[in-house]
């Protein structure tokens, strides 16, 4: 089915529907925290837009050590 996120919520040993759970509200960012968040989001957006062309050196080195698929 492709990549996806799976999570479950259990209460008293029983699975329950997560749609009915009240969760905490998000944190409102301001000032330096908001600026840092926006900078990191912009960096991630650039990585995504590059289509994975820019790999960190450690990832590239690990990938180089993998054997090609046999087939």
PyMOL Python script that loads the backbone (N, CA, C, O; Angstrom):
from pymol import cmd

cmd.read_pdbstr("""\
ATOM      1  N   UNK A   1       0.811  -1.201   0.000  1.00  0.00           N
ATOM      2  CA  UNK A   1       0.000   0.000   0.000  1.00  0.00           C
ATOM      3  C   UNK A   1       0.850   1.259   0.000  1.00  0.00           C
ATOM      4  O   UNK A   1       0.308   2.363  -0.054  1.00  0.00           O
ATOM      5  N   UNK A   2       2.142   1.125   0.058  1.00  0.00           N
ATOM      6  CA  UNK A   2       3.016   2.289   0.078  1.00  0.00           C
ATOM      7  C   UNK A   2       3.247   2.785   1.489  1.00  0.00           C
ATOM      8  O   UNK A   2       2.629   2.305   2.439  1.00  0.00           O
ATOM      9  N   UNK A   3       4.134   3.743   1.618  1.00  0.00           N
ATOM     10  CA  UNK A   3       4.442   4.274   2.946  1.00  0.00           C
ATOM     11  C   UNK A   3       3.210   4.899   3.595  1.00  0.00           C
ATOM     12  O   UNK A   3       2.429   5.591   2.943  1.00  0.00           O
ATOM     13  N   UNK A   4       3.059   4.645   4.863  1.00  0.00           N
ATOM     14  CA  UNK A   4       1.949   5.240   5.595  1.00  0.00           C
ATOM     15  C   UNK A   4       2.271   5.230   7.084  1.00  0.00           C
ATOM     16  O   UNK A   4       3.202   4.558   7.528  1.00  0.00           O
ATOM     17  N   UNK A   5       1.504   5.968   7.828  1.00  0.00           N
ATOM     18  CA  UNK A   5       1.661   6.029   9.274  1.00  0.00           C
ATOM     19  C   UNK A   5       0.572   5.181   9.915  1.00  0.00           C
ATOM     20  O   UNK A   5      -0.602   5.281   9.560  1.00  0.00           O
ATOM     21  N   UNK A   6       0.972   4.356  10.851  1.00  0.00           N
ATOM     22  CA  UNK A   6       0.005   3.543  11.590  1.00  0.00           C
ATOM     23  C   UNK A   6       0.204   3.820  13.073  1.00  0.00           C
ATOM     24  O   UNK A   6       1.325   3.753  13.576  1.00  0.00           O
ATOM     25  N   UNK A   7      -0.853   4.121  13.754  1.00  0.00           N
ATOM     26  CA  UNK A   7      -0.768   4.269  15.200  1.00  0.00           C
ATOM     27  C   UNK A   7      -2.055   3.769  15.819  1.00  0.00           C
ATOM     28  O   UNK A   7      -3.110   3.750  15.185  1.00  0.00           O
ATOM     29  N   UNK A   8      -1.945   3.369  17.059  1.00  0.00           N
ATOM     30  CA  UNK A   8      -3.096   2.888  17.807  1.00  0.00           C
ATOM     31  C   UNK A   8      -3.105   3.571  19.162  1.00  0.00           C
ATOM     32  O   UNK A   8      -2.062   3.964  19.685  1.00  0.00           O
ATOM     33  N   UNK A   9      -4.284   3.702  19.712  1.00  0.00           N
ATOM     34  CA  UNK A   9      -4.418   4.208  21.073  1.00  0.00           C
ATOM     35  C   UNK A   9      -5.110   3.123  21.885  1.00  0.00           C
ATOM     36  O   UNK A   9      -6.158   2.597  21.510  1.00  0.00           O
ATOM     37  N   UNK A  10      -4.485   2.813  23.002  1.00  0.00           N
ATOM     38  CA  UNK A  10      -5.012   1.785  23.888  1.00  0.00           C
ATOM     39  C   UNK A  10      -5.392   2.411  25.223  1.00  0.00           C
ATOM     40  O   UNK A  10      -4.697   3.289  25.734  1.00  0.00           O
ATOM     41  N   UNK A  11      -6.502   1.948  25.775  1.00  0.00           N
ATOM     42  CA  UNK A  11      -6.925   2.365  27.115  1.00  0.00           C
ATOM     43  C   UNK A  11      -7.429   1.118  27.832  1.00  0.00           C
ATOM     44  O   UNK A  11      -8.310   0.413  27.338  1.00  0.00           O
ATOM     45  N   UNK A  12      -6.858   0.861  28.999  1.00  0.00           N
ATOM     46  CA  UNK A  12      -7.255  -0.302  29.809  1.00  0.00           C
ATOM     47  C   UNK A  12      -7.189  -1.601  29.021  1.00  0.00           C
ATOM     48  O   UNK A  12      -8.073  -2.450  29.137  1.00  0.00           O
ATOM     49  N   UNK A  13      -6.136  -1.756  28.216  1.00  0.00           N
ATOM     50  CA  UNK A  13      -5.934  -2.990  27.466  1.00  0.00           C
ATOM     51  C   UNK A  13      -6.798  -3.147  26.231  1.00  0.00           C
ATOM     52  O   UNK A  13      -6.784  -4.209  25.608  1.00  0.00           O
ATOM     53  N   UNK A  14      -7.551  -2.123  25.858  1.00  0.00           N
ATOM     54  CA  UNK A  14      -8.427  -2.184  24.686  1.00  0.00           C
ATOM     55  C   UNK A  14      -8.049  -1.083  23.696  1.00  0.00           C
ATOM     56  O   UNK A  14      -7.745   0.044  24.088  1.00  0.00           O
ATOM     57  N   UNK A  15      -8.072  -1.425  22.416  1.00  0.00           N
ATOM     58  CA  UNK A  15      -7.877  -0.396  21.394  1.00  0.00           C
ATOM     59  C   UNK A  15      -9.103   0.498  21.352  1.00  0.00           C
ATOM     60  O   UNK A  15     -10.234   0.023  21.456  1.00  0.00           O
ATOM     61  N   UNK A  16      -8.871   1.798  21.199  1.00  0.00           N
ATOM     62  CA  UNK A  16      -9.989   2.730  21.104  1.00  0.00           C
ATOM     63  C   UNK A  16      -9.828   3.594  19.862  1.00  0.00           C
ATOM     64  O   UNK A  16      -8.729   3.730  19.326  1.00  0.00           O
ATOM     65  N   UNK A  17     -10.917   4.167  19.419  1.00  0.00           N
ATOM     66  CA  UNK A  17     -10.930   5.009  18.230  1.00  0.00           C
ATOM     67  C   UNK A  17     -10.215   6.326  18.532  1.00  0.00           C
ATOM     68  O   UNK A  17     -10.667   7.073  19.400  1.00  0.00           O
ATOM     69  N   UNK A  18      -9.104   6.635  17.837  1.00  0.00           N
ATOM     70  CA  UNK A  18      -8.384   7.870  18.130  1.00  0.00           C
ATOM     71  C   UNK A  18      -9.159   9.130  17.763  1.00  0.00           C
ATOM     72  O   UNK A  18      -8.831  10.214  18.247  1.00  0.00           O
ATOM     73  N   UNK A  19     -10.175   9.010  16.921  1.00  0.00           N
ATOM     74  CA  UNK A  19     -10.956  10.189  16.531  1.00  0.00           C
ATOM     75  C   UNK A  19     -11.720  10.770  17.718  1.00  0.00           C
ATOM     76  O   UNK A  19     -12.059  11.953  17.712  1.00  0.00           O
ATOM     77  N   UNK A  20     -11.991   9.965  18.719  1.00  0.00           N
ATOM     78  CA  UNK A  20     -12.745  10.446  19.866  1.00  0.00           C
ATOM     79  C   UNK A  20     -11.885  10.940  21.018  1.00  0.00           C
ATOM     80  O   UNK A  20     -12.410  11.282  22.078  1.00  0.00           O
ATOM     81  N   UNK A  21     -10.587  10.981  20.828  1.00  0.00           N
ATOM     82  CA  UNK A  21      -9.672  11.383  21.898  1.00  0.00           C
ATOM     83  C   UNK A  21      -9.440  12.886  21.864  1.00  0.00           C
ATOM     84  O   UNK A  21      -9.180  13.459  20.806  1.00  0.00           O
ATOM     85  N   UNK A  22      -9.535  13.513  23.015  1.00  0.00           N
ATOM     86  CA  UNK A  22      -9.179  14.928  23.112  1.00  0.00           C
ATOM     87  C   UNK A  22      -7.664  15.005  23.265  1.00  0.00           C
ATOM     88  O   UNK A  22      -7.090  14.348  24.135  1.00  0.00           O
ATOM     89  N   UNK A  23      -7.028  15.792  22.435  1.00  0.00           N
ATOM     90  CA  UNK A  23      -5.578  15.942  22.495  1.00  0.00           C
ATOM     91  C   UNK A  23      -5.216  17.345  22.945  1.00  0.00           C
ATOM     92  O   UNK A  23      -6.060  18.241  22.974  1.00  0.00           O
ATOM     93  N   UNK A  24      -3.971  17.521  23.289  1.00  0.00           N
ATOM     94  CA  UNK A  24      -3.501  18.835  23.703  1.00  0.00           C
ATOM     95  C   UNK A  24      -3.497  19.777  22.512  1.00  0.00           C
ATOM     96  O   UNK A  24      -3.306  19.364  21.369  1.00  0.00           O
ATOM     97  N   UNK A  25      -3.709  21.035  22.802  1.00  0.00           N
ATOM     98  CA  UNK A  25      -3.638  22.058  21.765  1.00  0.00           C
ATOM     99  C   UNK A  25      -2.178  22.271  21.394  1.00  0.00           C
ATOM    100  O   UNK A  25      -1.279  21.973  22.181  1.00  0.00           O
ATOM    101  N   UNK A  26      -1.948  22.786  20.198  1.00  0.00           N
ATOM    102  CA  UNK A  26      -0.595  23.088  19.760  1.00  0.00           C
ATOM    103  C   UNK A  26      -0.020  24.272  20.506  1.00  0.00           C
ATOM    104  O   UNK A  26      -0.736  25.021  21.170  1.00  0.00           O
ATOM    105  N   UNK A  27       1.278  24.424  20.384  1.00  0.00           N
ATOM    106  CA  UNK A  27       1.974  25.542  20.999  1.00  0.00           C
ATOM    107  C   UNK A  27       2.095  26.669  19.986  1.00  0.00           C
ATOM    108  O   UNK A  27       2.482  26.433  18.841  1.00  0.00           O
ATOM    109  N   UNK A  28       1.774  27.868  20.385  1.00  0.00           N
ATOM    110  CA  UNK A  28       1.905  29.028  19.510  1.00  0.00           C
ATOM    111  C   UNK A  28       3.344  29.517  19.595  1.00  0.00           C
ATOM    112  O   UNK A  28       3.837  29.846  20.674  1.00  0.00           O
ATOM    113  N   UNK A  29       4.009  29.561  18.450  1.00  0.00           N
ATOM    114  CA  UNK A  29       5.391  30.026  18.413  1.00  0.00           C
ATOM    115  C   UNK A  29       5.428  31.521  18.160  1.00  0.00           C
ATOM    116  O   UNK A  29       4.582  32.068  17.454  1.00  0.00           O
ATOM    117  N   UNK A  30       6.416  32.168  18.744  1.00  0.00           N
ATOM    118  CA  UNK A  30       6.605  33.602  18.534  1.00  0.00           C
ATOM    119  C   UNK A  30       8.091  33.912  18.654  1.00  0.00           C
ATOM    120  O   UNK A  30       8.868  33.102  19.157  1.00  0.00           O
ATOM    121  N   UNK A  31       8.467  35.073  18.194  1.00  0.00           N
ATOM    122  CA  UNK A  31       9.831  35.556  18.362  1.00  0.00           C
ATOM    123  C   UNK A  31      10.870  34.637  17.754  1.00  0.00           C
ATOM    124  O   UNK A  31      10.732  34.188  16.616  1.00  0.00           O
ATOM    125  N   UNK A  32      11.921  34.359  18.528  1.00  0.00           N
ATOM    126  CA  UNK A  32      13.043  33.551  18.044  1.00  0.00           C
ATOM    127  C   UNK A  32      12.610  32.124  17.708  1.00  0.00           C
ATOM    128  O   UNK A  32      13.123  31.536  16.756  1.00  0.00           O
ATOM    129  N   UNK A  33      11.678  31.562  18.471  1.00  0.00           N
ATOM    130  CA  UNK A  33      11.205  30.205  18.184  1.00  0.00           C
ATOM    131  C   UNK A  33      10.507  30.150  16.830  1.00  0.00           C
ATOM    132  O   UNK A  33      10.722  29.215  16.058  1.00  0.00           O
ATOM    133  N   UNK A  34       9.676  31.142  16.539  1.00  0.00           N
ATOM    134  CA  UNK A  34       8.983  31.186  15.256  1.00  0.00           C
ATOM    135  C   UNK A  34       9.977  31.377  14.120  1.00  0.00           C
ATOM    136  O   UNK A  34       9.846  30.736  13.077  1.00  0.00           O
ATOM    137  N   UNK A  35      10.959  32.236  14.299  1.00  0.00           N
ATOM    138  CA  UNK A  35      11.976  32.463  13.267  1.00  0.00           C
ATOM    139  C   UNK A  35      12.769  31.188  13.002  1.00  0.00           C
ATOM    140  O   UNK A  35      13.051  30.866  11.848  1.00  0.00           O
ATOM    141  N   UNK A  36      13.132  30.458  14.059  1.00  0.00           N
ATOM    142  CA  UNK A  36      13.873  29.206  13.899  1.00  0.00           C
ATOM    143  C   UNK A  36      13.025  28.167  13.182  1.00  0.00           C
ATOM    144  O   UNK A  36      13.529  27.440  12.325  1.00  0.00           O
ATOM    145  N   UNK A  37      11.746  28.090  13.523  1.00  0.00           N
ATOM    146  CA  UNK A  37      10.847  27.151  12.856  1.00  0.00           C
ATOM    147  C   UNK A  37      10.751  27.467  11.369  1.00  0.00           C
ATOM    148  O   UNK A  37      10.856  26.570  10.533  1.00  0.00           O
ATOM    149  N   UNK A  38      10.553  28.734  11.040  1.00  0.00           N
ATOM    150  CA  UNK A  38      10.424  29.125   9.635  1.00  0.00           C
ATOM    151  C   UNK A  38      11.702  28.841   8.858  1.00  0.00           C
ATOM    152  O   UNK A  38      11.639  28.410   7.706  1.00  0.00           O
ATOM    153  N   UNK A  39      12.859  29.077   9.468  1.00  0.00           N
ATOM    154  CA  UNK A  39      14.135  28.794   8.804  1.00  0.00           C
ATOM    155  C   UNK A  39      14.283  27.298   8.542  1.00  0.00           C
ATOM    156  O   UNK A  39      14.710  26.898   7.459  1.00  0.00           O
ATOM    157  N   UNK A  40      13.936  26.475   9.522  1.00  0.00           N
ATOM    158  CA  UNK A  40      14.040  25.019   9.343  1.00  0.00           C
ATOM    159  C   UNK A  40      13.039  24.526   8.308  1.00  0.00           C
ATOM    160  O   UNK A  40      13.358  23.645   7.510  1.00  0.00           O
ATOM    161  N   UNK A  41      11.836  25.083   8.311  1.00  0.00           N
ATOM    162  CA  UNK A  41      10.836  24.706   7.310  1.00  0.00           C
ATOM    163  C   UNK A  41      11.325  25.060   5.914  1.00  0.00           C
ATOM    164  O   UNK A  41      11.162  24.272   4.983  1.00  0.00           O
ATOM    165  N   UNK A  42      11.919  26.231   5.760  1.00  0.00           N
ATOM    166  CA  UNK A  42      12.445  26.640   4.456  1.00  0.00           C
ATOM    167  C   UNK A  42      13.555  25.695   4.006  1.00  0.00           C
ATOM    168  O   UNK A  42      13.632  25.350   2.827  1.00  0.00           O
ATOM    169  N   UNK A  43      14.420  25.271   4.938  1.00  0.00           N
ATOM    170  CA  UNK A  43      15.492  24.336   4.596  1.00  0.00           C
ATOM    171  C   UNK A  43      14.918  23.002   4.127  1.00  0.00           C
ATOM    172  O   UNK A  43      15.369  22.442   3.128  1.00  0.00           O
ATOM    173  N   UNK A  44      13.931  22.502   4.846  1.00  0.00           N
ATOM    174  CA  UNK A  44      13.306  21.232   4.473  1.00  0.00           C
ATOM    175  C   UNK A  44      12.595  21.364   3.131  1.00  0.00           C
ATOM    176  O   UNK A  44      12.670  20.454   2.306  1.00  0.00           O
ATOM    177  N   UNK A  45      11.915  22.469   2.900  1.00  0.00           N
ATOM    178  CA  UNK A  45      11.250  22.699   1.613  1.00  0.00           C
ATOM    179  C   UNK A  45      12.257  22.672   0.471  1.00  0.00           C
ATOM    180  O   UNK A  45      11.959  22.138  -0.597  1.00  0.00           O
ATOM    181  N   UNK A  46      13.455  23.243   0.679  1.00  0.00           N
ATOM    182  CA  UNK A  46      14.487  23.226  -0.371  1.00  0.00           C
ATOM    183  C   UNK A  46      14.972  21.807  -0.638  1.00  0.00           C
ATOM    184  O   UNK A  46      15.193  21.435  -1.791  1.00  0.00           O
ATOM    185  N   UNK A  47      15.140  21.014   0.414  1.00  0.00           N
ATOM    186  CA  UNK A  47      15.572  19.624   0.249  1.00  0.00           C
ATOM    187  C   UNK A  47      14.531  18.848  -0.546  1.00  0.00           C
ATOM    188  O   UNK A  47      14.876  18.096  -1.458  1.00  0.00           O
ATOM    189  N   UNK A  48      13.263  19.026  -0.204  1.00  0.00           N
ATOM    190  CA  UNK A  48      12.186  18.332  -0.915  1.00  0.00           C
ATOM    191  C   UNK A  48      12.145  18.776  -2.368  1.00  0.00           C
ATOM    192  O   UNK A  48      12.002  17.947  -3.267  1.00  0.00           O
ATOM    193  N   UNK A  49      12.271  20.084  -2.609  1.00  0.00           N
ATOM    194  CA  UNK A  49      12.227  20.609  -3.977  1.00  0.00           C
ATOM    195  C   UNK A  49      13.394  20.094  -4.809  1.00  0.00           C
ATOM    196  O   UNK A  49      13.269  19.948  -6.025  1.00  0.00           O
ATOM    197  N   UNK A  50      14.525  19.818  -4.171  1.00  0.00           N
ATOM    198  CA  UNK A  50      15.692  19.305  -4.892  1.00  0.00           C
ATOM    199  C   UNK A  50      15.492  17.851  -5.302  1.00  0.00           C
ATOM    200  O   UNK A  50      16.295  17.308  -6.060  1.00  0.00           O
ATOM    201  N   UNK A  51      14.448  17.224  -4.817  1.00  0.00           N
ATOM    202  CA  UNK A  51      14.147  15.849  -5.210  1.00  0.00           C
ATOM    203  C   UNK A  51      15.135  14.836  -4.687  1.00  0.00           C
ATOM    204  O   UNK A  51      15.345  13.795  -5.310  1.00  0.00           O
ATOM    205  N   UNK A  52      15.740  15.117  -3.565  1.00  0.00           N
ATOM    206  CA  UNK A  52      16.671  14.156  -2.982  1.00  0.00           C
ATOM    207  C   UNK A  52      18.035  14.167  -3.632  1.00  0.00           C
ATOM    208  O   UNK A  52      18.831  13.260  -3.390  1.00  0.00           O
ATOM    209  N   UNK A  53      18.329  15.153  -4.441  1.00  0.00           N
ATOM    210  CA  UNK A  53      19.607  15.202  -5.131  1.00  0.00           C
ATOM    211  C   UNK A  53      20.760  15.530  -4.187  1.00  0.00           C
ATOM    212  O   UNK A  53      21.902  15.153  -4.451  1.00  0.00           O
ATOM    213  N   UNK A  54      20.478  16.217  -3.109  1.00  0.00           N
ATOM    214  CA  UNK A  54      21.524  16.606  -2.163  1.00  0.00           C
ATOM    215  C   UNK A  54      21.470  15.683  -0.961  1.00  0.00           C
ATOM    216  O   UNK A  54      20.649  15.865  -0.062  1.00  0.00           O
ATOM    217  N   UNK A  55      22.339  14.701  -0.952  1.00  0.00           N
ATOM    218  CA  UNK A  55      22.371  13.763   0.163  1.00  0.00           C
ATOM    219  C   UNK A  55      23.487  14.141   1.125  1.00  0.00           C
ATOM    220  O   UNK A  55      24.572  14.524   0.688  1.00  0.00           O
ATOM    221  N   UNK A  56      23.243  14.040   2.415  1.00  0.00           N
ATOM    222  CA  UNK A  56      24.334  14.249   3.363  1.00  0.00           C
ATOM    223  C   UNK A  56      25.444  13.235   3.110  1.00  0.00           C
ATOM    224  O   UNK A  56      25.176  12.109   2.689  1.00  0.00           O
ATOM    225  N   UNK A  57      26.669  13.624   3.363  1.00  0.00           N
ATOM    226  CA  UNK A  57      27.825  12.773   3.073  1.00  0.00           C
ATOM    227  C   UNK A  57      27.717  11.410   3.740  1.00  0.00           C
ATOM    228  O   UNK A  57      28.053  10.401   3.118  1.00  0.00           O
ATOM    229  N   UNK A  58      27.259  11.349   4.985  1.00  0.00           N
ATOM    230  CA  UNK A  58      27.165  10.067   5.685  1.00  0.00           C
ATOM    231  C   UNK A  58      26.166   9.136   5.009  1.00  0.00           C
ATOM    232  O   UNK A  58      26.406   7.933   4.918  1.00  0.00           O
ATOM    233  N   UNK A  59      25.058   9.677   4.541  1.00  0.00           N
ATOM    234  CA  UNK A  59      24.055   8.864   3.848  1.00  0.00           C
ATOM    235  C   UNK A  59      24.624   8.374   2.527  1.00  0.00           C
ATOM    236  O   UNK A  59      24.458   7.206   2.176  1.00  0.00           O
ATOM    237  N   UNK A  60      25.297   9.258   1.788  1.00  0.00           N
ATOM    238  CA  UNK A  60      25.884   8.869   0.509  1.00  0.00           C
ATOM    239  C   UNK A  60      26.941   7.790   0.712  1.00  0.00           C
ATOM    240  O   UNK A  60      27.003   6.832  -0.058  1.00  0.00           O
ATOM    241  N   UNK A  61      27.768   7.937   1.739  1.00  0.00           N
ATOM    242  CA  UNK A  61      28.804   6.950   2.008  1.00  0.00           C
ATOM    243  C   UNK A  61      28.178   5.595   2.344  1.00  0.00           C
ATOM    244  O   UNK A  61      28.650   4.562   1.870  1.00  0.00           O
ATOM    245  N   UNK A  62      27.132   5.593   3.148  1.00  0.00           N
ATOM    246  CA  UNK A  62      26.453   4.341   3.491  1.00  0.00           C
ATOM    247  C   UNK A  62      25.825   3.717   2.256  1.00  0.00           C
ATOM    248  O   UNK A  62      25.890   2.502   2.070  1.00  0.00           O
ATOM    249  N   UNK A  63      25.216   4.541   1.410  1.00  0.00           N
ATOM    250  CA  UNK A  63      24.584   4.028   0.193  1.00  0.00           C
ATOM    251  C   UNK A  63      25.616   3.435  -0.750  1.00  0.00           C
ATOM    252  O   UNK A  63      25.332   2.444  -1.424  1.00  0.00           O
ATOM    253  N   UNK A  64      26.797   4.015  -0.813  1.00  0.00           N
ATOM    254  CA  UNK A  64      27.847   3.499  -1.689  1.00  0.00           C
ATOM    255  C   UNK A  64      28.298   2.111  -1.267  1.00  0.00           C
ATOM    256  O   UNK A  64      28.773   1.336  -2.098  1.00  0.00           O
ATOM    257  N   UNK A  65      28.156   1.787   0.008  1.00  0.00           N
ATOM    258  CA  UNK A  65      28.586   0.494   0.507  1.00  0.00           C
ATOM    259  C   UNK A  65      27.564  -0.615   0.306  1.00  0.00           C
ATOM    260  O   UNK A  65      27.863  -1.775   0.590  1.00  0.00           O
ATOM    261  N   UNK A  66      26.373  -0.296  -0.172  1.00  0.00           N
ATOM    262  CA  UNK A  66      25.338  -1.305  -0.368  1.00  0.00           C
ATOM    263  C   UNK A  66      25.589  -2.090  -1.639  1.00  0.00           C
ATOM    264  O   UNK A  66      26.097  -1.556  -2.625  1.00  0.00           O
ATOM    265  N   UNK A  67      25.234  -3.344  -1.606  1.00  0.00           N
ATOM    266  CA  UNK A  67      25.354  -4.169  -2.802  1.00  0.00           C
ATOM    267  C   UNK A  67      24.180  -3.890  -3.716  1.00  0.00           C
ATOM    268  O   UNK A  67      23.066  -3.662  -3.244  1.00  0.00           O
ATOM    269  N   UNK A  68      24.416  -3.905  -5.036  1.00  0.00           N
ATOM    270  CA  UNK A  68      23.279  -3.736  -5.952  1.00  0.00           C
ATOM    271  C   UNK A  68      22.343  -4.936  -5.862  1.00  0.00           C
ATOM    272  O   UNK A  68      22.763  -6.039  -5.513  1.00  0.00           O
ATOM    273  N   UNK A  69      21.096  -4.715  -6.173  1.00  0.00           N
ATOM    274  CA  UNK A  69      20.108  -5.794  -6.148  1.00  0.00           C
ATOM    275  C   UNK A  69      20.451  -6.830  -7.198  1.00  0.00           C
ATOM    276  O   UNK A  69      20.867  -6.500  -8.309  1.00  0.00           O
ATOM    277  N   UNK A  70      20.271  -8.077  -6.832  1.00  0.00           N
ATOM    278  CA  UNK A  70      20.497  -9.158  -7.792  1.00  0.00           C
ATOM    279  C   UNK A  70      19.193  -9.443  -8.498  1.00  0.00           C
ATOM    280  O   UNK A  70      18.122  -9.452  -7.892  1.00  0.00           O
ATOM    281  N   UNK A  71      19.305  -9.676  -9.787  1.00  0.00           N
ATOM    282  CA  UNK A  71      18.033  -9.917 -10.380  1.00  0.00           C
ATOM    283  C   UNK A  71      18.049 -10.338 -11.748  1.00  0.00           C
ATOM    284  O   UNK A  71      16.992 -10.567 -12.335  1.00  0.00           O
TER     285      UNK A  71
END
""", "prot")
cmd.dss("prot")
cmd.show_as("cartoon", "prot")
cmd.util.cbc("prot")
cmd.orient("prot")
